[in-house]
């Protein structure tokens, strides 16, 4: 089964898109994406090639999240005992997970390690591989998780996908949500570095309130779910 028919499915899809968007514009992934797009543009011969490179980079990111999210969700749902446990207790687990993710977004859990990385030499090598390298660069960069992106992906998207038994749709729309800002930056870089610079500054400015607002919202929703679903107080 790929996805359930819950009435809240549309809400889940919208949430997954929002989580993907937030992943892409968070400080660490945002800086990484802009740097990667700049590298790609440097080795592109024309504006059209830059646009294609940006599109393939965004597709690479979306594909990485779709495949990894889908495989992990499928694995969790395929293990009978684990699947049964998650289906029975996911409603109780969602609240604490959201609180933890919100705390990560708010910087309340410092010292968390990054889960991936990309060496400078590999980064340069992929950038010189042309359009194919652009897609691969996007795929690899998506898997270079920093604490914020890891919290959003593992702590929010995957529980949502498990809850709705979605091995494809929710990971895919999360990937699309994360690819959309990257594609906008790619178009901006193709138009002109000055346009891209202004867009980058605006994204950083928006992130100053977007990330805390999202963090506090997750904490508030998580606390509410803890009280209602985990402890049954209301």
C-alpha positions as CSV (number, residue, x, y, z in Angstrom):
1,X,0.0,0.0,0.0
2,X,1.4,3.3,-1.0
3,X,-0.7,5.8,0.9
4,X,-3.8,5.8,3.0
5,X,-7.1,7.5,2.3
6,X,-7.3,9.5,5.5
7,X,-9.2,12.8,5.3
8,X,-6.1,14.5,6.7
9,X,-4.1,13.4,3.7
10,X,-4.2,16.9,2.1
11,X,-3.0,18.4,5.3
12,X,-0.1,15.9,5.4
13,X,0.8,16.7,1.8
14,X,0.8,20.4,2.6
15,X,2.9,19.8,5.7
16,X,5.4,17.7,3.8
17,X,5.8,20.5,1.1
18,X,6.3,23.1,3.9
19,X,8.9,20.9,5.7
20,X,10.8,20.5,2.4
21,X,10.7,24.2,1.8
22,X,11.9,25.0,5.3
23,X,14.7,22.4,4.9
24,X,16.0,24.2,1.8
25,X,15.9,27.8,3.2
26,X,17.4,26.9,6.6
27,X,20.8,28.5,7.1
28,X,23.1,25.5,6.5
29,X,21.3,24.0,3.5
30,X,20.7,27.5,2.1
31,X,24.3,28.4,2.1
32,X,25.3,25.0,0.7
33,X,22.7,25.2,-2.1
34,X,23.8,28.7,-3.2
35,X,27.5,27.7,-3.1
36,X,26.7,24.6,-5.2
37,X,24.7,26.6,-7.7
38,X,27.5,29.1,-8.0
39,X,30.0,26.3,-8.7
40,X,27.6,24.8,-11.3
41,X,27.1,28.1,-13.0
42,X,30.8,28.7,-13.2
43,X,31.3,25.7,-15.4
44,X,28.2,26.3,-17.6
45,X,28.9,27.8,-21.0
46,X,25.6,29.6,-21.5
47,X,22.6,30.9,-19.7
48,X,20.5,28.1,-21.1
49,X,23.0,25.6,-19.8
50,X,22.9,27.3,-16.4
51,X,19.1,27.0,-16.3
52,X,19.3,23.3,-17.2
53,X,22.0,22.8,-14.6
54,X,19.8,24.4,-11.9
55,X,16.8,22.3,-12.9
56,X,18.8,19.1,-12.7
57,X,20.4,20.1,-9.4
58,X,16.9,20.6,-8.0
59,X,15.7,17.3,-9.5
60,X,18.7,15.6,-7.9
61,X,17.7,16.9,-4.5
62,X,14.1,15.9,-4.9
63,X,15.0,12.4,-6.1
64,X,17.4,11.9,-3.1
65,X,14.7,12.7,-0.5
66,X,12.1,10.7,-2.4
67,X,14.3,7.6,-2.6
68,X,15.7,7.7,0.9
69,X,12.4,8.7,2.5
70,X,10.5,6.1,0.6
71,X,13.0,3.3,1.4
72,X,13.1,4.1,5.1
73,X,9.4,4.3,5.3
74,X,8.9,1.1,3.4
75,X,11.5,-0.6,5.7
76,X,9.7,0.6,8.8
77,X,6.3,-0.5,7.5
78,X,7.6,-3.8,6.2
79,X,8.9,-5.1,9.5
80,X,5.8,-6.7,11.0
81,X,6.5,-6.1,14.7
82,X,7.9,-2.6,14.2
83,X,5.1,-1.7,11.8
84,X,2.5,-2.9,14.3
85,X,4.2,-0.9,17.1
86,X,4.4,2.3,15.1
87,X,0.8,2.0,13.9
88,X,-0.3,1.6,17.6
89,X,1.8,4.3,19.1
90,X,2.7,6.8,16.4
91,X,-0.1,9.1,17.6
92,X,1.6,9.2,21.0
93,X,5.1,9.6,19.5
94,X,4.4,12.5,17.2
95,X,4.0,15.0,20.0
96,X,7.4,14.4,21.6
97,X,9.1,14.2,18.2
98,X,7.7,17.6,17.2
99,X,8.9,19.1,20.5
100,X,12.4,17.8,19.8
101,X,12.4,19.1,16.2
102,X,11.1,22.5,17.3
103,X,13.9,22.7,19.9
104,X,16.5,21.9,17.2
105,X,15.1,24.7,15.0
106,X,15.2,27.1,17.9
107,X,18.9,26.2,18.7
108,X,18.0,24.7,22.1
109,X,20.0,21.6,21.5
110,X,23.5,22.9,20.6
111,X,26.5,20.7,19.7
112,X,24.6,18.3,17.4
113,X,26.9,16.8,14.7
114,X,26.3,16.9,11.0
115,X,25.5,13.6,9.4
116,X,27.2,14.1,6.1
117,X,29.5,16.3,4.1
118,X,31.1,16.7,0.7
119,X,34.8,17.1,0.2
120,X,36.0,20.1,-1.7
121,X,37.7,18.0,-4.3
122,X,34.6,15.9,-4.9
123,X,32.5,19.0,-5.1
124,X,34.8,20.5,-7.8
125,X,34.9,17.2,-9.7
126,X,31.1,16.9,-9.8
127,X,30.7,20.5,-10.9
128,X,33.0,19.9,-13.9
129,X,30.9,16.9,-15.1
130,X,28.4,19.1,-16.9
131,X,24.7,18.6,-16.6
132,X,24.9,15.1,-15.3
133,X,27.2,16.3,-12.6
134,X,24.7,19.0,-11.6
135,X,22.0,16.3,-10.9
136,X,24.5,14.1,-9.0
137,X,25.7,17.1,-7.0
138,X,22.1,17.9,-6.0
139,X,21.5,14.3,-5.0
140,X,24.7,14.1,-2.9
141,X,24.2,17.5,-1.2
142,X,20.6,16.5,-0.2
143,X,22.1,13.6,1.8
144,X,24.7,15.8,3.6
145,X,22.4,16.4,6.5
146,X,23.0,19.2,9.0
147,X,21.1,19.1,12.4
148,X,18.2,21.2,11.1
149,X,17.7,19.3,7.9
150,X,18.1,16.0,9.7
151,X,15.5,17.0,12.4
152,X,13.0,18.0,9.7
153,X,13.6,14.9,7.6
154,X,14.0,12.2,10.2
155,X,12.0,13.8,13.0
156,X,9.0,15.2,11.1
157,X,8.7,13.8,7.5
158,X,9.4,10.2,8.3
159,X,6.9,9.9,11.2
160,X,4.3,11.7,9.0
161,X,5.0,9.2,6.1
162,X,4.7,6.2,8.5
163,X,1.5,7.5,10.0
164,X,-0.1,7.8,6.6
165,X,1.6,4.6,5.2
166,X,3.1,6.7,2.4
167,X,6.2,5.2,0.9
168,X,6.2,7.5,-2.1
169,X,3.8,10.5,-2.1
170,X,4.9,12.3,1.1
171,X,8.7,11.8,0.5
172,X,8.2,13.0,-3.1
173,X,6.3,16.1,-2.2
174,X,8.9,16.8,0.5
175,X,11.5,16.6,-2.1
176,X,9.6,18.9,-4.4
177,X,9.2,21.4,-1.6
178,X,13.0,21.3,-0.9
179,X,13.8,21.7,-4.7
180,X,11.5,24.7,-5.4
181,X,13.7,27.3,-3.6
182,X,16.8,25.8,-5.2
183,X,15.3,26.1,-8.6
184,X,14.5,29.7,-8.0
185,X,18.1,30.4,-7.0
186,X,19.3,28.6,-10.1
187,X,17.1,30.8,-12.3
188,X,18.3,33.9,-10.4
189,X,22.0,32.9,-10.9
190,X,21.3,32.4,-14.7
191,X,19.7,35.8,-14.9
192,X,22.6,37.5,-13.0
193,X,24.7,37.1,-10.0
194,X,23.4,40.4,-8.6
195,X,19.8,39.2,-8.8
196,X,20.9,35.9,-7.0
197,X,22.7,37.9,-4.3
198,X,19.6,40.0,-3.6
199,X,17.5,36.9,-3.5
200,X,19.9,35.2,-1.1
201,X,19.9,38.2,1.2
202,X,16.1,38.2,1.3
203,X,16.0,34.5,2.0
204,X,18.4,35.0,4.9
205,X,16.3,37.9,6.2
206,X,13.1,35.8,6.0
207,X,14.8,32.9,7.7
208,X,15.5,35.1,10.7
209,X,11.8,34.9,11.5
210,X,10.7,31.9,9.6
211,X,12.9,29.4,11.4
212,X,11.9,30.6,15.0
213,X,8.3,30.9,14.0
214,X,8.3,27.3,12.7
215,X,10.2,26.1,15.8
216,X,7.8,27.6,18.3
217,X,4.9,26.4,16.2
218,X,6.2,22.8,16.3
219,X,6.9,23.0,20.1
220,X,3.4,24.3,20.7
221,X,1.7,21.7,18.5
222,X,4.0,19.0,20.0
223,X,3.1,20.0,23.6
224,X,-0.6,20.0,22.7
225,X,-0.3,16.5,21.1
226,X,1.6,15.3,24.2
227,X,-1.1,16.5,26.5
228,X,-4.0,15.1,24.4
229,X,-2.6,11.9,22.8
230,X,0.3,10.9,25.0
231,X,-1.1,11.7,28.4
232,X,-4.8,11.9,27.5
233,X,-5.4,15.0,29.6
234,X,-8.1,16.5,27.3
